Amino acid sequence: MSPIPDGELTGRYGSPLYVYDLDRVTAARDALYAALPDGFTLFYSLKANPHPGIVRALREGDRPCRAEVCSTGELASALEAGHEPAAVLYSGPGKTAAEMAVALDAGVRTFSVESPGDLRRLGAVAHGRGIRAQVLIRVNSAAAAATTSIRMTGTPSQFGFDAEGLPEVLPELLAVPGVEVVGAHFFPLSNSKDEDSLIAEFEATIASAARLEAELGLPLRMLDIGGGFAAPYSVPGERPVYGRLRAALEKALDEHLPRWRQGGIEIACESGRYLVGVSGRLLTTVTNVKESRGRTFAILDAGINTLGGMAQPGTAAAAGRRAPRGGRGGHRERDGLPRRPAVHARRPALPVRQDARAPARRRHRRAERRRVRAHRQPPHLPRPSGPRRGPHPRRRGRLRLAPGLFPRRHHHWSSVI
């Protein structure tokens, strides 16, 4: 199927318009499964893009992804895409009792908990419904093995139990009514372009989990080793290739948790950006062209706020292989197309300036220094001789400030793309 021309898409559905390519989504899933050992469970983190069309594409096929959600909205998208609620993993440090109740009533039974309060709250909600929820204890390891990427362990964090504090609290966690501890959850780093760092962190995670089981008696029927698989952010590029990861994971598991090959423990990992980060593009329309002091500006009907919303299903164009729904022209069915139809799009090429406001900040600082100097005695005016009789005529009614005390002005910055 040939791609639909951009002009036809925006003419029919309006702009700004998000267009997703489901072939690229499923190709990323297949590539990641190929980089992992056989028997691994792969969760798709809906926070990356909860559009049901994308979630459905990742659920279908010979090796589907399970859903990992952090909100009731993401849970609704997963259920709409056809996921079984009992197979959904509900995670996140900010779960409220009301959200837990919604998830349990929908059929979710597996949760990742991040603190004693989080686990006790889940236990109370589940116990009140006569349910026993299964929980993974998320662990914030005491040290990080990776030297690059975005590190999410080994530091004070809202995520997970500090590993050094688990010996003291684990007996209490195991005794909370309404929950059953069945395993551990780690997520040590994010967006790892360096395969050596990713492998080192996964090896440390597997060793830590085995040590917690052996030394503390932590039940380990399931181990989620997290993710960290990278993808380019709003710039041209391709996903990294992890050619050595499979063999390294098999070696680490054989050494520390050899029963994994017989199915004695379920090993899982999760990914969001790697699976969908290069599958979408944003189509915009030039609404005006203007000249300002020798520069030409093209004004678009989308801005950096719109680019940041590519994961919002309420405003996104759709995902798939037919035709998208529009952003500004409403989200109704058109010509018999479903509400969330799809498009077979070309790969995105969306370079974005990393900090478009930096030059404006520098100009602002220079202008502020000039204003400070303007409050000093102007050099072209003679100073009055003799005794001063009242304020200088050029300074009457003006607050006199030392240059170092000149008040900074507060500005709300905006960007032109």
C-alpha angles and dihedrals in degrees: 000000000000119000117264111247115255092235092056092049096050092041091055102035104023128232154313085051132175116213123191130193111215092191088065090047094054091042089056091049092051092047092051093048088051089055092053130071118264113271097034119139114226120204122199111219104222092202087081092062122337096190106139092224091060093041090051093050091054092047094054127074137054094301107032127187122239119225126257112191137181102189142032089251091058089046090054090052091050093050092046088053090056104260117152107242092223089061094051121105113215112202141157135106096249102060112147126209090249092054091048090052092052091049095047092047089051090055103261110148106168122075136171110222124203107188141015090260091051091053095044091049092052091046092053093049093046094044090052089057096045090249131131109211121205115231138195115210107228109219128207101203119222093237138025123228096196120088097190138038126047106318117213101175139056092047136080105284145166086229121088140336116303104251093224091057097050097088089062099045104031096085089054092047092052091053099052109119119235096034138076120203107224104164152326136283125206131180107174103166145004137220097010111185089170110081092196091059092046092050093046092052094047090049091051090047094053092047091049093050092050090049092051090052094048099041104032103025093241107174109243112189089131132029121189106193093188127227138260098170109154137226132174114269113229092321131099114272147099134259117272119257115233101201098161100040098090096055093043093052093048091051094049093047093047089053100046108019106022094166090073091088091060092048093254090135130026112231117202139174132184139217140180115160095038091057100045109009096101098033100086141060135187121232117202137175127230104236099178142003120209140174121227123178094328098320129104120223125195110205114212133196088235133057141181088288089060093048089053090055097063089113096053112105094196093063101023124107108239134271129235143057107302121053135315132240117240135250106221102020096065133263102261128132111269128197092347095306115141120255091255103035124161147229136219097225135181119251115281124255105186114152112187128190107245097221114009092173099061096089090048091052091052091050089049092053092049091049091049092053089052090052090051091053090048090063092062124087107293107243095224095059118083115234112246115256124227127021118343113252105193129318123330110270091240091051102043111136093004124122109237113221132184110243093245092054098050106134117247116235120231117228134186104223125214131189131225113210 
